[in-house]
Amino acid sequence: MTTRRIDQIWLFGGLALIIVLVVGGWFMMIKPQYTSRDSVQADTAETETQLLKEQKRLSELKTELKKITEYKADLLTAQQALPYHNTTNKIPEFLKQLQTLGLQYEVEVSGYAATGEETSSTTPAVTELPITLNIEGPVDNIMKLVKHLQTEQPRALLIENAKLTVAGDKSELSLTLKAFITSTKTASVKS
């Protein structure tokens, strides 16, 4: 009976050892592998989601890149309207443009006077340059020139005061206007 009892002890002891080894193997070797696999799968899913977002962003940027010439044209227009502050404030170029417009509309543009710069009270990065000029010629031509100044020419101007003196078929318009200059430098656009 003792032999049988010893065999049973060995049998139950062996079974207990097998169960302990299986459970220990599960918790020490197999479960960490499953946890690692789940972590890798979660990371993969997150990476795929991020990749989809980045691919969408890339396609949006490619669409925007197709509009680059339009954006460059807009930037050039804005730079002409509001030139960067330099030593001349681009006033000589503007005055030459006014003289050319005078020839185009068959009026005489003269009496230029530009006073000192004033910082804009509404926009700190913008400087205002008061300019006074006289335009002589037929009223219709003067009005065409003023309309051109307000709507077509690229430089940002604000006509503050206008005084028209009519003497027969010859008229004179005295304009007080402000040209604007920015102190914020923008990137140059190459052709």
Buried (B, 14 or more C-beta within 10 A) or exposed (E): EEEEEEEEEEEEEEEEEEEEEEEEEEEEEEEEEEEEEEEEEEEEEEEEEEEEEEEEEEEEEEEEEEEEEEEBEEBBEBBBBBBBBEEEBBBEEBBEBBBEBBEEBEBBBEEBEBEEBEEBEEEEEBBBBBBBBBBBBBBEBBBBBBEEBEEEBBBBBEEEEEEBEEEEEEBBBBBBBBBBBBEEEEEEBEE
